[in-house]
Amino acid sequence: MPQWETVFVTGGAGYIGSHCIVQLLEAGYEVVAVDNFTNSVGKNGEALSLKRVEEITGKQVKFYCCDLLDKEKLHRIFRKYKISCVLHFAAIKAVGESMQYPFIYYKNNLIATINLLEVMQAEQCYNMVFSSSCTVYGNPKYLPINESHPTGNITNVYGRTKYFIEEMLKDVSLADEKWNIISLRYFNPVGAHPSGKIGEDPTKPFTNLMPYIAEVAIGKKPFLTIFGGDYETEDGTGIRDYIHIMDLASGHLAALVKLQEKCNRFKIYNLGAGKGFSVFELVKTFEAVTKTKVPCKIVDRRDGDIVSMYADPRLAKEELGWETQYSIEEMCEHFWKWKTLNPDGYQIDCSNMNGTAK
C-alpha cells in the first residue's frame, strides 16, 4: 500500500484521467474522481470510461458528477474522504476552440482551478500534480525544449490558461510552504490502453490528430486535413513529440512518488519521448501498422501553429526515474485496437449532457 492512500482526480473520466486512474488503482491507491462530461462521455451521471477502468483493474472508482465551478459540492466531496493528493486534469482543451471562445476558457480553466485550490487549502490538502502542457513554451527558441526554456510567449488561449495556472501555482507555493506541487508539461499524448477497452473518444469537432487519422482509416471520414504542407521540415508538415498515453500515466505515478519523498514547493517536468515525428511520418506509420489507407488533403496553415516541437525529457529521467517505454508503432497499434473494438467510442449520445466545463 502506498504511503498516501486516497488520490482525488479531477477530469477523471477523460482521456488522460481514465488511463492514469488505471495505473493509480494498479499501484494500490484509492481513487475519488470527478468529471462533468465536457470532454468525456457519461450516462445518468455515470462515467462510462471509468466503468471500463473497473473492468480492467477489478477495483472500484468512487465517482461524482461534479463541476469544479461548484465549490460547495467540491467541499462536500473532500469532507467525505481523507484525500492525500490531487491530480488536476480537468480543463477544456481544444486550441482552435479556445481562440473562438476565450471567455469560456478563462472562466472554466482558471476559476475552476482557483476553486479547487481554495477547497484544498480549507481541507488541509496541499499536494498536487498539475496537468500542464508544452504549449506554455510558445514558439520554440531552441530544440529539444528543456524546462528552462522561456515560457509565456504563447500562440493560443488554451496555452495561456495553462501558463497562468502555472504562475498561480508558483505564487501560492511561495506564499505558503505547505504546498507541494509538481507541474507536468505534456507533449502530445496518443494511443490507448493495450486492452483496447479505454481510449480517446472526442466529444467535440475540434479533435486531436490520431483520432482524426483513425476516423479516416475506418471509413468515417473521406480524408485527413493537414494544415500546412510548406513548413521548413523534411516533408513540409509540422513535427511533434508523441507520447503513449500509458507512458504519460506512469509519469504521474512517478510524480506522486516524488511528492511523497519530500516537499518540493513547486517543480516542473517535461513528459515527452524526446523525438519528433512529422504529420506525414505519423500517418505513414499508422498505415503500415494497421494496413489501412489514410488519404490526406493539405490546406493552408492555421494561425498560431508551430513548425516543430519536441522535448528534452532528461530531467524527468534523472529526478523521477521516468522514461518512455512505448514506440510510435505501439501508439498506432493500441489506438487502432481501441478504435476497431469501439468504432463509435463509448457509444452513447452525450448531446443532452449539461454542464459547461470541468
C-alpha atoms as a printed R data frame, in Angstrom:
    type eleno elety resid chain resno       x      y       z
1   ATOM     1    CA   MET     A     1   0.000  0.000   0.000
2   ATOM     2    CA   PRO     A     2   1.412  3.448  -0.902
3   ATOM     3    CA   GLN     A     3   2.216  5.975   1.834
4   ATOM     4    CA   TRP     A     4  -0.707  8.081   0.604
5   ATOM     5    CA   GLU     A     5  -3.908  6.099   0.277
6   ATOM     6    CA   THR     A     6  -6.539  8.314  -1.381
7   ATOM     7    CA   VAL     A     7  -5.986 10.402  -4.512
8   ATOM     8    CA   PHE     A     8  -8.561 12.883  -5.840
9   ATOM     9    CA   VAL     A     9  -8.639 13.044  -9.661
10  ATOM    10    CA   THR     A    10 -10.323 15.930 -11.495
11  ATOM    11    CA   GLY     A    11 -11.362 15.254 -15.078
12  ATOM    12    CA   GLY     A    12 -11.161 11.583 -14.186
13  ATOM    13    CA   ALA     A    13 -13.492 10.355 -16.938
14  ATOM    14    CA   GLY     A    14 -11.452 11.989 -19.684
15  ATOM    15    CA   TYR     A    15  -8.822 10.500 -21.968
16  ATOM    16    CA   ILE     A    16  -5.769 11.166 -19.799
17  ATOM    17    CA   GLY     A    17  -7.538 10.928 -16.449
18  ATOM    18    CA   SER     A    18  -9.040  7.485 -17.092
19  ATOM    19    CA   HIS     A    19  -5.701  5.983 -18.174
20  ATOM    20    CA   CYS     A    20  -3.957  7.471 -15.138
21  ATOM    21    CA   ILE     A    21  -6.622  6.022 -12.837
22  ATOM    22    CA   VAL     A    22  -5.843  2.538 -14.203
23  ATOM    23    CA   GLN     A    23  -2.257  2.914 -13.036
24  ATOM    24    CA   LEU     A    24  -3.247  4.503  -9.715
25  ATOM    25    CA   LEU     A    25  -5.539  1.570  -8.896
26  ATOM    26    CA   GLU     A    26  -2.949 -0.975 -10.011
27  ATOM    27    CA   ALA     A    27  -0.380  0.738  -7.752
28  ATOM    28    CA   GLY     A    28  -2.699  0.352  -4.730
29  ATOM    29    CA   TYR     A    29  -4.187  3.835  -4.406
30  ATOM    30    CA   GLU     A    30  -7.835  4.513  -3.621
31  ATOM    31    CA   VAL     A    31  -9.297  6.915  -6.199
32  ATOM    32    CA   VAL     A    32 -12.038  9.523  -5.860
33  ATOM    33    CA   ALA     A    33 -12.772 11.039  -9.282
34  ATOM    34    CA   VAL     A    34 -14.915 13.922 -10.516
35  ATOM    35    CA   ASP     A    35 -15.930 14.993 -14.003
36  ATOM    36    CA   ASN     A    36 -18.762 16.933 -15.619
37  ATOM    37    CA   PHE     A    37 -18.583 15.248 -19.065
38  ATOM    38    CA   THR     A    38 -17.492 18.287 -21.069
39  ATOM    39    CA   ASN     A    39 -14.609 16.294 -22.607
40  ATOM    40    CA   SER     A    40 -15.865 12.810 -21.768
41  ATOM    41    CA   VAL     A    41 -18.887 10.565 -22.136
42  ATOM    42    CA   GLY     A    42 -21.405  9.902 -19.390
43  ATOM    43    CA   LYS     A    43 -24.871  8.474 -18.938
44  ATOM    44    CA   ASN     A    44 -27.205  9.092 -15.989
45  ATOM    45    CA   GLY     A    45 -24.348 10.663 -14.052
46  ATOM    46    CA   GLU     A    46 -22.040  7.678 -14.535
47  ATOM    47    CA   ALA     A    47 -18.653  7.794 -16.282
48  ATOM    48    CA   LEU     A    48 -18.576  5.123 -18.973
49  ATOM    49    CA   SER     A    49 -14.784  5.186 -19.267
50  ATOM    50    CA   LEU     A    50 -14.442  4.522 -15.534
51  ATOM    51    CA   LYS     A    51 -16.757  1.521 -15.759
52  ATOM    52    CA   ARG     A    52 -14.220  0.146 -18.244
53  ATOM    53    CA   VAL     A    53 -11.380  1.090 -15.863
54  ATOM    54    CA   GLU     A    54 -13.068 -1.009 -13.189
55  ATOM    55    CA   GLU     A    55 -13.254 -3.914 -15.657
56  ATOM    56    CA   ILE     A    56  -9.532 -3.612 -16.434
57  ATOM    57    CA   THR     A    57  -8.379 -3.362 -12.810
58  ATOM    58    CA   GLY     A    58 -11.054 -5.271 -10.906
59  ATOM    59    CA   LYS     A    59 -11.154 -2.323  -8.474
60  ATOM    60    CA   GLN     A    60 -13.718  0.348  -7.691
61  ATOM    61    CA   VAL     A    61 -13.534  4.053  -8.528
62  ATOM    62    CA   LYS     A    62 -15.567  6.412  -6.344
63  ATOM    63    CA   PHE     A    63 -17.035  8.816  -8.908
64  ATOM    64    CA   TYR     A    64 -19.011 12.065  -8.617
65  ATOM    65    CA   CYS     A    65 -20.508 14.101 -11.431
66  ATOM    66    CA   CYS     A    66 -19.200 17.498 -10.355
67  ATOM    67    CA   ASP     A    67 -18.174 20.751 -11.998
68  ATOM    68    CA   LEU     A    68 -15.202 22.476 -10.370
69  ATOM    69    CA   LEU     A    69 -17.169 25.714 -10.616
70  ATOM    70    CA   ASP     A    70 -19.488 24.173  -7.973
71  ATOM    71    CA   LYS     A    71 -17.349 24.958  -4.951
72  ATOM    72    CA   GLU     A    72 -19.854 23.776  -2.354
73  ATOM    73    CA   LYS     A    73 -20.110 20.322  -3.916
74  ATOM    74    CA   LEU     A    74 -16.315 20.113  -4.023
75  ATOM    75    CA   HIS     A    75 -16.212 20.882  -0.293
76  ATOM    76    CA   ARG     A    76 -18.750 18.149   0.425
77  ATOM    77    CA   ILE     A    77 -16.737 15.545  -1.513
78  ATOM    78    CA   PHE     A    78 -13.462 16.494   0.186
79  ATOM    79    CA   ARG     A    79 -15.062 16.264   3.631
80  ATOM    80    CA   LYS     A    80 -16.239 12.728   2.907
81  ATOM    81    CA   TYR     A    81 -12.712 11.350   2.344
82  ATOM    82    CA   LYS     A    82  -9.206 11.771   3.701
83  ATOM    83    CA   ILE     A    83  -7.617 12.972   0.469
84  ATOM    84    CA   SER     A    84  -3.825 12.962   0.351
85  ATOM    85    CA   CYS     A    85  -3.168 14.392  -3.117
86  ATOM    86    CA   VAL     A    86  -4.965 15.871  -6.131
87  ATOM    87    CA   LEU     A    87  -4.260 15.032  -9.770
88  ATOM    88    CA   HIS     A    88  -5.725 18.000 -11.623
89  ATOM    89    CA   PHE     A    89  -6.592 17.150 -15.250
90  ATOM    90    CA   ALA     A    90  -9.912 18.967 -15.607
91  ATOM    91    CA   ALA     A    91  -9.906 21.653 -18.316
92  ATOM    92    CA   ILE     A    92 -11.372 22.406 -21.691
93  ATOM    93    CA   LYS     A    93  -8.529 21.914 -24.093
94  ATOM    94    CA   ALA     A    94  -9.070 22.483 -27.816
95  ATOM    95    CA   VAL     A    95  -6.592 25.013 -29.214
96  ATOM    96    CA   GLY     A    96  -8.799 26.108 -32.119
97  ATOM    97    CA   GLU     A    97 -11.907 26.378 -29.969
98  ATOM    98    CA   SER     A    98 -10.033 28.429 -27.372
99  ATOM    99    CA   MET     A    99  -9.314 31.116 -29.977
100 ATOM   100    CA   GLN     A   100 -13.039 31.358 -30.765
101 ATOM   101    CA   TYR     A   101 -14.344 31.290 -27.179
102 ATOM   102    CA   PRO     A   102 -11.690 32.848 -24.918
103 ATOM   103    CA   PHE     A   103 -14.083 33.847 -22.099
104 ATOM   104    CA   ILE     A   104 -15.237 30.249 -21.684
105 ATOM   105    CA   TYR     A   105 -11.639 29.024 -21.472
106 ATOM   106    CA   TYR     A   106 -10.545 31.634 -18.937
107 ATOM   107    CA   LYS     A   107 -13.623 31.047 -16.775
108 ATOM   108    CA   ASN     A   108 -13.559 27.276 -16.817
109 ATOM   109    CA   ASN     A   109  -9.832 26.655 -16.618
110 ATOM   110    CA   LEU     A   110  -8.722 29.477 -14.313
111 ATOM   111    CA   ILE     A   111 -11.673 29.983 -11.964
112 ATOM   112    CA   ALA     A   112 -12.175 26.241 -11.623
113 ATOM   113    CA   THR     A   113  -8.535 25.859 -10.542
114 ATOM   114    CA   ILE     A   114  -8.847 28.705  -8.019
115 ATOM   115    CA   ASN     A   115 -11.917 26.988  -6.550
116 ATOM   116    CA   LEU     A   116 -10.019 23.712  -6.324
117 ATOM   117    CA   LEU     A   117  -7.004 25.301  -4.610
118 ATOM   118    CA   GLU     A   118  -9.212 27.109  -2.097
119 ATOM   119    CA   VAL     A   119 -11.068 23.900  -1.249
120 ATOM   120    CA   MET     A   120  -7.774 22.010  -0.923
121 ATOM   121    CA   GLN     A   121  -6.404 24.648   1.442
122 ATOM   122    CA   ALA     A   122  -9.572 24.672   3.540
123 ATOM   123    CA   GLU     A   123  -9.445 20.876   3.814
124 ATOM   124    CA   GLN     A   124  -5.694 20.798   4.586
125 ATOM   125    CA   CYS     A   125  -4.643 19.030   1.395
126 ATOM   126    CA   TYR     A   126  -1.568 20.693  -0.117
127 ATOM   127    CA   ASN     A   127  -0.266 18.076  -2.571
128 ATOM   128    CA   MET     A   128  -0.988 18.366  -6.298
129 ATOM   129    CA   VAL     A   129   0.147 17.048  -9.664
130 ATOM   130    CA   PHE     A   130  -0.975 19.548 -12.295
131 ATOM   131    CA   SER     A   131  -1.692 18.647 -15.911
132 ATOM   132    CA   SER     A   132   0.172 21.338 -17.846
133 ATOM   133    CA   SER     A   133   1.213 21.474 -21.486
134 ATOM   134    CA   CYS     A   134   4.148 22.143 -23.777
135 ATOM   135    CA   THR     A   135   2.013 24.959 -25.218
136 ATOM   136    CA   VAL     A   136   3.348 27.168 -22.389
137 ATOM   137    CA   TYR     A   137   6.660 27.330 -24.282
138 ATOM   138    CA   GLY     A   138   5.138 29.049 -27.312
139 ATOM   139    CA   ASN     A   139   7.220 29.038 -30.483
140 ATOM   140    CA   PRO     A   140  10.463 27.223 -29.565
141 ATOM   141    CA   LYS     A   141  13.655 29.254 -29.398
142 ATOM   142    CA   TYR     A   142  15.686 26.032 -29.451
143 ATOM   143    CA   LEU     A   143  15.147 22.271 -29.702
144 ATOM   144    CA   PRO     A   144  14.828 19.978 -27.865
145 ATOM   145    CA   ILE     A   145  12.936 22.017 -25.272
146 ATOM   146    CA   ASN     A   146  14.034 21.666 -21.646
147 ATOM   147    CA   GLU     A   147  12.293 23.040 -18.559
148 ATOM   148    CA   SER     A   148  14.467 26.180 -18.608
149 ATOM   149    CA   HIS     A   149  13.079 27.261 -21.985
150 ATOM   150    CA   PRO     A   150  11.281 30.641 -21.712
151 ATOM   151    CA   THR     A   151   7.504 30.497 -21.267
152 ATOM   152    CA   GLY     A   152   4.686 32.976 -21.807
153 ATOM   153    CA   ASN     A   153   5.022 33.893 -25.486
154 ATOM   154    CA   ILE     A   154   2.053 31.663 -26.287
155 ATOM   155    CA   THR     A   155   0.135 31.447 -29.539
156 ATOM   156    CA   ASN     A   156  -3.321 30.368 -28.266
157 ATOM   157    CA   VAL     A   157  -5.772 30.937 -25.403
158 ATOM   158    CA   TYR     A   158  -5.711 27.326 -24.191
159 ATOM   159    CA   GLY     A   159  -1.939 27.521 -23.732
160 ATOM   160    CA   ARG     A   160  -2.261 30.842 -21.928
161 ATOM   161    CA   THR     A   161  -4.663 29.312 -19.392
162 ATOM   162    CA   LYS     A   162  -2.070 26.623 -18.630
163 ATOM   163    CA   TYR     A   163   0.642 29.282 -18.320
164 ATOM   164    CA   PHE     A   164  -1.466 31.454 -15.992
165 ATOM   165    CA   ILE     A   165  -2.298 28.458 -13.804
166 ATOM   166    CA   GLU     A   166   1.398 27.551 -13.540
167 ATOM   167    CA   GLU     A   167   2.187 31.132 -12.493
168 ATOM   168    CA   MET     A   168  -0.611 30.971  -9.913
169 ATOM   169    CA   LEU     A   169   0.733 27.684  -8.541
170 ATOM   170    CA   LYS     A   170   4.200 29.240  -8.220
171 ATOM   171    CA   ASP     A   171   2.719 32.140  -6.275
172 ATOM   172    CA   VAL     A   172   0.695 30.016  -3.837
173 ATOM   173    CA   SER     A   173   3.688 27.763  -3.190
174 ATOM   174    CA   LEU     A   174   5.834 30.806  -2.434
175 ATOM   175    CA   ALA     A   175   3.194 32.253  -0.121
176 ATOM   176    CA   ASP     A   176   2.743 29.060   1.918
177 ATOM   177    CA   GLU     A   177   5.497 26.483   2.346
178 ATOM   178    CA   LYS     A   178   2.989 23.669   2.933
179 ATOM   179    CA   TRP     A   179   2.174 23.494  -0.783
180 ATOM   180    CA   ASN     A   180   3.840 20.609  -2.597
181 ATOM   181    CA   ILE     A   181   3.148 20.799  -6.342
182 ATOM   182    CA   ILE     A   182   4.537 19.187  -9.481
183 ATOM   183    CA   SER     A   183   3.523 20.544 -12.884
184 ATOM   184    CA   LEU     A   184   3.878 18.082 -15.752
185 ATOM   185    CA   ARG     A   185   4.238 19.664 -19.170
186 ATOM   186    CA   TYR     A   186   2.871 17.112 -21.637
187 ATOM   187    CA   PHE     A   187   3.840 16.990 -25.240
188 ATOM   188    CA   ASN     A   188   1.387 15.054 -27.486
189 ATOM   189    CA   PRO     A   189  -0.378 12.102 -25.827
190 ATOM   190    CA   VAL     A   190  -1.653  9.428 -28.224
191 ATOM   191    CA   GLY     A   191  -2.542  5.742 -28.193
192 ATOM   192    CA   ALA     A   192  -4.830  3.806 -25.858
193 ATOM   193    CA   HIS     A   193  -4.736  1.184 -23.141
194 ATOM   194    CA   PRO     A   194  -3.313 -2.019 -24.705
195 ATOM   195    CA   SER     A   195  -6.555 -3.866 -23.900
196 ATOM   196    CA   GLY     A   196  -8.492 -1.561 -26.236
197 ATOM   197    CA   LYS     A   197 -11.140 -1.084 -23.520
198 ATOM   198    CA   ILE     A   198 -10.445  2.631 -22.995
199 ATOM   199    CA   GLY     A   199  -9.118  5.270 -25.356
200 ATOM   200    CA   GLU     A   200  -9.683  8.753 -26.722
201 ATOM   201    CA   ASP     A   201 -13.325  9.458 -27.564
202 ATOM   202    CA   PRO     A   202 -13.578 13.126 -28.643
203 ATOM   203    CA   THR     A   203 -16.851 14.855 -27.784
204 ATOM   204    CA   LYS     A   204 -16.177 17.921 -29.971
205 ATOM   205    CA   PRO     A   205 -15.335 18.544 -33.635
206 ATOM   206    CA   PHE     A   206 -12.041 20.125 -32.538
207 ATOM   207    CA   THR     A   207 -10.088 16.895 -32.311
208 ATOM   208    CA   ASN     A   208  -6.526 15.662 -31.936
209 ATOM   209    CA   LEU     A   209  -4.588 14.156 -34.813
210 ATOM   210    CA   MET     A   210  -4.698 10.420 -34.117
211 ATOM   211    CA   PRO     A   211  -8.487 10.150 -33.596
212 ATOM   212    CA   TYR     A   212  -8.882 12.018 -36.895
213 ATOM   213    CA   ILE     A   213  -6.479  9.614 -38.654
214 ATOM   214    CA   ALA     A   214  -8.393  6.641 -37.250
215 ATOM   215    CA   GLU     A   215 -11.747  8.078 -38.376
216 ATOM   216    CA   VAL     A   216 -10.394  8.229 -41.937
217 ATOM   217    CA   ALA     A   217  -8.813  4.757 -41.722
218 ATOM   218    CA   ILE     A   218 -12.069  3.179 -40.551
219 ATOM   219    CA   GLY     A   219 -14.060  4.927 -43.294
220 ATOM   220    CA   LYS     A   220 -15.989  7.510 -41.290
221 ATOM   221    CA   LYS     A   221 -14.222 10.485 -42.873
222 ATOM   222    CA   PRO     A   222 -13.096 10.766 -46.516
223 ATOM   223    CA   PHE     A   223  -9.656 12.271 -45.856
224 ATOM   224    CA   LEU     A   224  -7.340 13.748 -43.254
225 ATOM   225    CA   THR     A   225  -6.979 17.524 -43.417
226 ATOM   226    CA   ILE     A   226  -3.375 18.603 -42.861
227 ATOM   227    CA   PHE     A   227  -2.894 22.257 -42.015
228 ATOM   228    CA   GLY     A   228   0.252 23.334 -43.826
229 ATOM   229    CA   GLY     A   229   2.476 21.375 -46.183
230 ATOM   230    CA   ASP     A   230   5.125 24.052 -46.686
231 ATOM   231    CA   TYR     A   231   6.889 24.124 -43.318
232 ATOM   232    CA   GLU     A   232  10.675 24.045 -43.245
233 ATOM   233    CA   THR     A   233  10.764 20.337 -42.435
234 ATOM   234    CA   GLU     A   234  11.856 17.358 -44.498
235 ATOM   235    CA   ASP     A   235   8.353 16.593 -45.801
236 ATOM   236    CA   GLY     A   236   6.789 20.027 -45.280
237 ATOM   237    CA   THR     A   237   4.486 19.028 -42.386
238 ATOM   238    CA   GLY     A   238   4.728 20.006 -38.715
239 ATOM   239    CA   ILE     A   239   6.760 17.969 -36.256
240 ATOM   240    CA   ARG     A   240   5.548 16.955 -32.779
241 ATOM   241    CA   ASP     A   241   6.693 14.778 -29.889
242 ATOM   242    CA   TYR     A   242   4.156 11.944 -29.482
243 ATOM   243    CA   ILE     A   243   3.979 10.097 -26.168
244 ATOM   244    CA   HIS     A   244   1.973  6.941 -25.453
245 ATOM   245    CA   ILE     A   245  -0.878  7.594 -23.036
246 ATOM   246    CA   MET     A   246   0.317  4.798 -20.721
247 ATOM   247    CA   ASP     A   247   3.794  6.350 -20.564
248 ATOM   248    CA   LEU     A   248   2.102  9.616 -19.639
249 ATOM   249    CA   ALA     A   249   0.147  7.806 -16.930
250 ATOM   250    CA   SER     A   250   3.313  6.266 -15.483
251 ATOM   251    CA   GLY     A   251   4.809  9.774 -15.368
252 ATOM   252    CA   HIS     A   252   2.026 10.792 -12.974
253 ATOM   253    CA   LEU     A   253   2.764  7.856 -10.711
254 ATOM   254    CA   ALA     A   254   6.431  8.852 -10.683
255 ATOM   255    CA   ALA     A   255   5.443 12.438  -9.779
256 ATOM   256    CA   LEU     A   256   3.194 11.140  -6.998
257 ATOM   257    CA   VAL     A   257   6.099  9.173  -5.520
258 ATOM   258    CA   LYS     A   258   8.325 12.264  -5.738
259 ATOM   259    CA   LEU     A   259   5.784 14.343  -3.828
260 ATOM   260    CA   GLN     A   260   5.721 11.723  -1.057
261 ATOM   261    CA   GLU     A   261   9.514 11.756  -0.741
262 ATOM   262    CA   LYS     A   262   9.884 15.467   0.047
263 ATOM   263    CA   CYS     A   263   8.133 18.826  -0.101
264 ATOM   264    CA   ASN     A   264   9.154 20.324  -3.425
265 ATOM   265    CA   ARG     A   265   7.072 23.524  -3.107
266 ATOM   266    CA   PHE     A   266   6.836 23.766  -6.915
267 ATOM   267    CA   LYS     A   267   8.628 21.679  -9.549
268 ATOM   268    CA   ILE     A   268   8.212 21.324 -13.324
269 ATOM   269    CA   TYR     A   269   8.974 18.344 -15.558
270 ATOM   270    CA   ASN     A   270   8.572 17.709 -19.287
271 ATOM   271    CA   LEU     A   271   6.855 14.465 -20.254
272 ATOM   272    CA   GLY     A   272   7.743 13.616 -23.822
273 ATOM   273    CA   ALA     A   273   9.572 10.964 -25.817
274 ATOM   274    CA   GLY     A   274  12.345 13.350 -26.826
275 ATOM   275    CA   LYS     A   275  11.925 12.673 -30.541
276 ATOM   276    CA   GLY     A   276   9.821 14.468 -33.143
277 ATOM   277    CA   PHE     A   277   7.694 12.898 -35.882
278 ATOM   278    CA   SER     A   278   6.073 14.824 -38.722
279 ATOM   279    CA   VAL     A   279   2.378 14.532 -39.531
280 ATOM   280    CA   PHE     A   280   3.207 12.537 -42.671
281 ATOM   281    CA   GLU     A   281   5.514 10.215 -40.691
282 ATOM   282    CA   LEU     A   282   2.741  9.511 -38.202
283 ATOM   283    CA   VAL     A   283   0.231  8.873 -40.995
284 ATOM   284    CA   LYS     A   284   2.599  6.505 -42.830
285 ATOM   285    CA   THR     A   285   3.398  4.631 -39.625
286 ATOM   286    CA   PHE     A   286  -0.320  4.308 -38.856
287 ATOM   287    CA   GLU     A   287  -0.982  2.960 -42.358
288 ATOM   288    CA   ALA     A   288   1.860  0.435 -42.085
289 ATOM   289    CA   VAL     A   289   0.844 -0.815 -38.631
290 ATOM   290    CA   THR     A   290  -2.906 -1.032 -39.346
291 ATOM   291    CA   LYS     A   291  -2.690 -1.996 -43.023
292 ATOM   292    CA   THR     A   292  -5.143  0.778 -43.914
293 ATOM   293    CA   LYS     A   293  -5.043  3.829 -46.175
294 ATOM   294    CA   VAL     A   294  -5.398  7.401 -44.941
295 ATOM   295    CA   PRO     A   295  -5.924  9.865 -47.824
296 ATOM   296    CA   CYS     A   296  -4.677 13.357 -46.971
297 ATOM   297    CA   LYS     A   297  -5.607 16.844 -48.126
298 ATOM   298    CA   ILE     A   298  -3.205 19.698 -47.457
299 ATOM   299    CA   VAL     A   299  -4.754 23.098 -46.734
300 ATOM   300    CA   ASP     A   300  -3.370 26.429 -45.559
301 ATOM   301    CA   ARG     A   301  -1.615 26.729 -42.232
302 ATOM   302    CA   ARG     A   302  -3.618 27.808 -39.193
303 ATOM   303    CA   ASP     A   303  -2.716 30.967 -37.329
304 ATOM   304    CA   GLY     A   304  -0.525 30.181 -34.350
305 ATOM   305    CA   ASP     A   305   0.608 26.730 -35.492
306 ATOM   306    CA   ILE     A   306   4.230 25.877 -34.707
307 ATOM   307    CA   VAL     A   307   6.691 24.243 -37.097
308 ATOM   308    CA   SER     A   308   8.429 21.838 -34.739
309 ATOM   309    CA   MET     A   309   8.310 20.965 -31.047
310 ATOM   310    CA   TYR     A   310   9.837 18.094 -29.097
311 ATOM   311    CA   ALA     A   311  11.021 17.602 -25.536
312 ATOM   312    CA   ASP     A   312  14.244 17.189 -23.683
313 ATOM   313    CA   PRO     A   313  12.929 14.713 -21.069
314 ATOM   314    CA   ARG     A   314  16.215 14.165 -19.222
315 ATOM   315    CA   LEU     A   315  15.161 15.930 -16.008
316 ATOM   316    CA   ALA     A   316  12.200 13.561 -15.554
317 ATOM   317    CA   LYS     A   317  14.543 10.609 -16.060
318 ATOM   318    CA   GLU     A   318  17.115 11.963 -13.590
319 ATOM   319    CA   GLU     A   319  14.749 13.099 -10.821
320 ATOM   320    CA   LEU     A   320  11.611 10.980 -11.289
321 ATOM   321    CA   GLY     A   321  13.233  7.846 -12.664
322 ATOM   322    CA   TRP     A   322  10.782  8.035 -15.563
323 ATOM   323    CA   GLU     A   323  11.224  7.452 -19.287
324 ATOM   324    CA   THR     A   324   9.006  6.322 -22.130
325 ATOM   325    CA   GLN     A   325   8.609  2.612 -22.881
326 ATOM   326    CA   TYR     A   326   6.293  2.511 -25.918
327 ATOM   327    CA   SER     A   327   7.209  3.045 -29.578
328 ATOM   328    CA   ILE     A   328   5.362  5.118 -32.185
329 ATOM   329    CA   GLU     A   329   4.254  1.803 -33.747
330 ATOM   330    CA   GLU     A   330   2.697  0.690 -30.453
331 ATOM   331    CA   MET     A   331   0.921  4.035 -30.137
332 ATOM   332    CA   CYS     A   332  -0.723  3.371 -33.501
333 ATOM   333    CA   GLU     A   333  -1.387 -0.314 -32.788
334 ATOM   334    CA   HIS     A   334  -3.095  0.331 -29.442
335 ATOM   335    CA   PHE     A   335  -5.174  3.213 -30.718
336 ATOM   336    CA   TRP     A   336  -6.341  1.130 -33.689
337 ATOM   337    CA   LYS     A   337  -7.329 -1.686 -31.334
338 ATOM   338    CA   TRP     A   338  -9.412  0.796 -29.316
339 ATOM   339    CA   LYS     A   339 -10.956  2.190 -32.499
340 ATOM   340    CA   THR     A   340 -11.816 -1.142 -34.114
341 ATOM   341    CA   LEU     A   341 -13.269 -2.524 -30.873
342 ATOM   342    CA   ASN     A   342 -15.152  0.743 -30.244
343 ATOM   343    CA   PRO     A   343 -15.843  2.363 -33.646
344 ATOM   344    CA   ASP     A   344 -18.398  4.699 -32.048
345 ATOM   345    CA   GLY     A   345 -16.358  5.321 -28.930
346 ATOM   346    CA   TYR     A   346 -18.315  4.686 -25.757
347 ATOM   347    CA   GLN     A   347 -21.436  4.576 -27.993
348 ATOM   348    CA   ILE     A   348 -23.551  6.986 -26.016
349 ATOM   349    CA   ASP     A   349 -25.152 10.160 -27.353
350 ATOM   350    CA   CYS     A   350 -23.999 12.783 -24.865
351 ATOM   351    CA   SER     A   351 -25.517 15.735 -26.724
352 ATOM   352    CA   ASN     A   352 -28.071 16.252 -23.955
353 ATOM   353    CA   MET     A   353 -25.479 16.364 -21.180
354 ATOM   354    CA   ASN     A   354 -25.397 19.643 -19.298
355 ATOM   355    CA   GLY     A   355 -22.506 21.437 -17.629
356 ATOM   356    CA   THR     A   356 -20.114 23.950 -19.069
357 ATOM   357    CA   ALA     A   357 -16.724 22.622 -18.156
358 ATOM   358    CA   LYS     A   358 -14.875 20.692 -15.547
